[in-house]
Amino acid sequence: MCNAYEQQVTEAQYREAIRAAELQAAASDSAMEFPPASEVRIGDFGPVLRAAGNGVELILMRFGWPAPRPKAPPVFNFRSDGRHFENSRRCVIVLSGFFEFTGTKSPKTKHRFRLKDSPVMGIAGLWSEDDEGGLSFTMLTTAPGPDIAPIHDRQVCVLRPDQWADWLFLEKPEAELLVPLPEGTLIVETVRP
């Protein structure tokens, strides 16, 4: 499942996405930097949008919830199927594209997925805070849409900028938001054969 993504979103693209989502950014967002990253992997930090009062704030969080038990891996993907998240800490992971891998031998074939009509996308996620105040997130997954199905049997729950408020404040039912993408929504590229 998705264990890596790219963050090539500029501050200007983020601001435009916030306007498209009709969200009120927190004053602290003005100081937020968007460090570009060709690959954000489990354990790395990435920009995450979460509700803050009636608006939103963008903060850096670690990719992957801490392991639930000793010697277990971090929780980086979480199935959304049949679940409800009204009492959860919802977030949107802000990114430009995500990766899936195929093959059994290393190095595996790497595939990049980007939205066809936007340089910015979000992935529906959940965030948590540990006992020391560290913040982390996990990505929600669903069944694959036709663009992803030939490569993987699951897909992350992609949100267009105009859906970010819907997820953060549950302005629409989860069943309308956490769904496979229609065919032709994503640009699919093999970046490493």
Residue, then its C-alpha position, 0 to 999 in steps of 0.5 A: m500500500c502507499n508508503a511513499y509520496e512526493q511533496q512538490v506543492t508550492e506555497a502559492q499552490y497551497r494558498e490557491a487550494i485553500r481558496a478553492a476549498e473556501l477554508q480560513a487558514a490560521a494566522s500561523d500558516s503564514a510562517m509555514e514552509f513547504p519543503p519540497a521532497s521528492e519522496v516522503r516515506i514512513g517516519d518522515f515529516g510532511p505538511v498536514l491540514r487539520a481543523a482549528g476552530n472554525g478554520v484550518e491549520l497546516i502543520l508538520m506531522r510524522f508519517g505513520w502512527p507509532a507501532p501499536r505493540p513492540k516489534a510491530p511496524p508503524v500504522f501508515n495506512f488505515r482501511s476506511d471501508g465500513r467505518h465512521f470517523e465523526n469522532s476521529r481526528r481527521c486531517v488532509i495530507v497535502l501532496s503533489g503525488f503518491f507512489e505504488f510499487t510492483g514486483t517481488k525483487s528489489p528494486k521494485t517498479k515504482h509508479r507515480f500517481r498525480l491528479k490530472d487537473s490539479p498540481v495539488m491533492g489531499i489524502a484523507g487521513l487521521w492524526s494522533e498525538d503521543d504522550e510526549g506531544g508528538l504528532s503523526f498521521t495515517m492515510l485512509t484507504t479504499a478499494p482501487g479505482p480503474d486507474i490504480a487497479p492494474i497496479h494495486d488492490r487498494q488506493v488511498c482516499v484522494l481528495r481534491p482541494d474542493q473536498w478538503a472542508d467536506w472531510l475535515f468538518l464532515e460536511k458530506p457523508e464519508a461514503e461520498l468522500l472515501v471512494p475509489l476515483p473514477e477512470g481518467t482522474l489520475i496521471v499514472e507514470t512509471v518512474r522506475p522500471 
